[in-house]
Amino acid sequence: MSTPIINNPPRLQNQVRLLLDHIDDAGLKAGDRLESERELSKILGISRPSLREAIQVLQVQGRLLVKHGIGIFVLDEQEGEKLRDSLKAAQHRIEELFQMREILEAPAVEWAAERRTPEQLQEMKAAAEALNQAIAQDVIDFEQVRILDMNFHLTVVKSAHNHFLNQTLGTLQEIMFKSMDNTLKLPGRIDASEHEHGLILDAIEKQDPIAARLMCIQHIHNARDAWFKYLRKPND
């Protein structure tokens, strides 16, 4: 396998290389299923969290496919390359999606900090807690996480008490659903996102609109930057 390992820390690069070498040594081909996470971690001599990071990298690179409740499967290398090419071709569209998120969400978070009711604060906390519980699972269902992540953001937007934003919730939901696709699978991003949500929620609870707005913008920028980092090849 010749899939490049892109801009990852040395520790994670080693974990990815161990997993790729195991796939090669085992002679696994496209469509073959790997061992369970428990077995793989023993075979590779790394922890299960470290293994999951490596799997996430190879998912983003189009080398592995995780079917929750079924297993981890090898993807055809050419198909993985086609996937990366299609993502690079969509780079400008994705950039525009993140721009629209910032335009719509940043003022919404600011207004939510100013206008939210105690009941709405509890709704936001409940949405954040549901997301955190999904993230804490041994095997993360990324489709469920993406939906719960989007629900947290929309709960914040609804707390802004702005009729125009409420009328555009359907559009915003579509924008977020597309911009979040695969982003949370990037190594380390899901934990960073959880931390950033906590900071946003803390600013809203303290009714600090400036801090809430700035943290929201930073959150969107971090997700965007993480996404583009994994679209680049080493020689870009």
C-alpha positions in Angstrom: 0.0 0.0 0.0 1.3 3.4 -0.9 -1.2 5.7 0.7 0.7 8.7 2.1 0.4 9.6 5.8 -0.4 13.2 5.8 0.9 15.8 8.3 0.3 13.6 11.3 2.4 13.7 14.6 5.2 11.0 14.7 3.3 8.9 17.2 0.2 8.8 15.0 2.3 8.2 11.9 3.8 5.1 13.6 0.4 3.8 14.6 -0.9 4.2 11.0 2.2 2.5 9.6 1.8 -0.4 12.0 -1.8 -0.9 10.9 -0.9 -0.6 7.2 1.9 -3.1 7.6 -0.4 -5.5 9.3 -2.9 -5.2 6.4 0.0 -6.0 4.0 1.4 -8.8 6.1 -2.0 -10.4 6.4 -2.5 -10.2 2.6 -5.9 -8.4 3.1 -7.5 -7.1 -0.1 -10.3 -4.7 -1.0 -13.5 -5.9 0.7 -11.7 -8.0 3.4 -12.6 -7.5 7.0 -10.0 -6.8 9.6 -9.9 -8.3 13.1 -11.9 -6.6 15.9 -10.5 -3.6 17.6 -9.7 -5.7 20.7 -7.7 -8.2 18.6 -6.0 -5.5 16.5 -4.8 -3.6 19.5 -3.2 -6.8 20.9 -1.7 -7.7 17.5 -0.2 -4.2 17.0 0.7 -3.7 20.6 -1.0 -0.4 20.9 -4.0 0.8 23.0 -7.5 0.8 21.6 -7.7 4.7 21.6 -4.5 4.8 19.6 -5.8 2.2 17.3 -9.0 4.2 16.7 -6.9 7.2 15.8 -5.1 5.2 13.2 -8.3 3.8 11.8 -9.7 7.4 11.6 -6.7 8.5 9.6 -7.2 5.7 7.1 -10.9 6.3 6.9 -10.2 9.9 5.9 -7.6 8.7 3.3 -10.2 6.3 1.8 -8.2 3.2 2.8 -10.6 1.8 5.4 -14.4 1.6 5.8 -15.9 1.2 9.3 -19.4 -0.4 9.3 -20.6 0.0 12.8 -21.8 -3.2 14.4 -20.3 -5.1 11.5 -16.5 -4.5 11.3 -13.6 -2.7 9.6 -13.1 -3.3 5.9 -10.2 -2.6 3.5 -11.1 -0.3 0.6 -9.7 -0.5 -2.9 -6.7 1.9 -3.2 -7.8 3.4 -6.5 -11.3 4.0 -5.1 -9.7 5.7 -2.1 -7.7 7.9 -4.4 -10.8 8.8 -6.3 -12.4 9.8 -3.1 -9.5 12.1 -2.2 -9.5 13.6 -5.6 -13.2 14.4 -5.4 -12.7 16.0 -2.0 -10.0 18.2 -3.3 -12.2 19.2 -6.3 -14.9 20.2 -3.8 -12.5 22.4 -1.7 -13.9 25.7 -2.8 -17.5 24.5 -2.2 -16.5 23.3 1.3 -14.8 26.6 2.0 -18.0 28.4 1.1 -20.0 26.1 3.4 -17.8 27.1 6.4 -18.1 30.7 5.4 -21.9 30.5 5.5 -21.8 28.7 8.9 -19.7 31.6 10.3 -22.1 34.2 8.8 -25.2 32.5 10.3 -23.9 31.0 13.5 -21.6 33.6 15.0 -24.3 36.3 15.5 -26.7 33.5 16.6 -24.4 32.4 19.4 -23.9 36.0 20.4 -27.6 36.6 20.6 -28.2 33.3 22.4 -25.8 34.5 25.2 -27.8 37.7 25.5 -31.3 36.3 25.1 -31.4 32.7 26.2 -33.9 31.6 28.9 -32.9 29.3 31.8 -35.0 26.6 30.0 -33.1 27.1 26.8 -29.8 26.9 28.6 -30.9 23.5 30.0 -31.8 22.4 26.5 -28.4 23.3 25.2 -26.7 21.5 28.1 -28.8 18.4 27.4 -27.9 18.5 23.7 -24.2 18.8 24.7 -24.4 15.9 27.1 -26.1 13.6 24.6 -23.3 14.4 22.2 -20.6 13.8 24.8 -22.1 10.4 25.7 -22.0 9.4 22.1 -18.4 10.5 21.8 -17.5 8.4 24.9 -18.6 5.1 23.4 -15.9 2.5 22.8 -17.0 2.3 19.2 -18.1 5.7 18.0 -21.1 5.9 15.6 -19.9 8.9 13.6 -23.2 9.3 11.8 -25.0 9.6 15.2 -22.3 11.9 16.5 -22.7 14.1 13.4 -26.5 14.4 13.9 -26.1 15.1 17.7 -23.4 17.7 16.9 -25.6 19.4 14.4 -28.5 19.3 17.0 -26.3 21.1 19.6 -25.6 23.9 17.2 -29.2 24.2 16.1 -30.4 24.3 19.7 -28.0 27.2 20.3 -29.4 29.0 17.1 -33.0 28.5 18.3 -32.1 30.2 21.6 -31.1 33.4 19.7 -34.7 34.5 19.5 -34.3 35.8 15.9 -37.2 35.2 13.5 -35.1 35.4 10.4 -32.7 32.8 11.7 -35.6 30.5 12.7 -36.9 30.8 9.1 -33.5 29.7 7.7 -33.0 26.8 10.1 -33.6 24.3 7.3 -30.9 25.9 5.1 -28.5 26.1 8.0 -29.2 22.5 8.9 -28.2 21.5 5.3 -25.1 23.6 5.4 -23.9 22.1 8.7 -24.8 18.6 7.7 -22.5 18.9 4.6 -19.7 20.8 6.3 -19.6 18.3 9.2 -19.4 15.3 6.8 -16.2 13.4 7.8 -14.8 16.3 9.7 -15.4 14.7 13.1 -13.5 11.5 11.9 -10.2 13.4 11.7 -7.8 12.3 14.4 -8.1 14.5 17.5 -10.9 16.6 16.0 -13.8 15.0 17.9 -12.1 15.7 21.3 -11.2 19.3 20.3 -14.8 19.9 19.1 -16.1 18.6 22.5 -13.8 21.0 24.3 -14.8 23.9 22.1 -18.5 23.2 22.6 -17.9 23.4 26.3 -16.3 26.9 26.0 -19.2 28.1 23.8 -21.7 26.8 26.3 -19.8 28.3 29.3 -19.9 31.7 27.6 -23.6 31.4 26.9 -24.3 30.4 30.5 -22.3 33.4 31.8 -24.2 35.6 29.2 -20.9 36.8 27.7 -21.9 37.5 24.1 -18.5 38.6 22.9 -16.7 35.5 24.2 -19.5 33.3 22.8 -19.2 34.8 19.4 -15.4 34.7 19.3 -15.4 31.0 20.5 -17.9 30.1 17.9 -15.8 31.6 15.1 -12.7 29.9 16.4 -14.7 26.6 16.5 -15.7 26.9 12.9 -12.2 27.9 11.8 -10.7 25.0 13.6 -13.0 22.5 11.9 -12.3 24.1 8.5 -8.6 24.1 9.0 -8.6 20.4 10.2 -10.6 19.5 7.1 -8.3 21.2 4.6 -5.2 19.8 6.4 -6.3 16.3 5.4 -7.1 17.3 1.8 -3.5 18.3 1.2 -0.9 15.9 0.0 2.6 16.0 1.4 4.0 17.8 -1.6 1.4 20.6 -1.7 
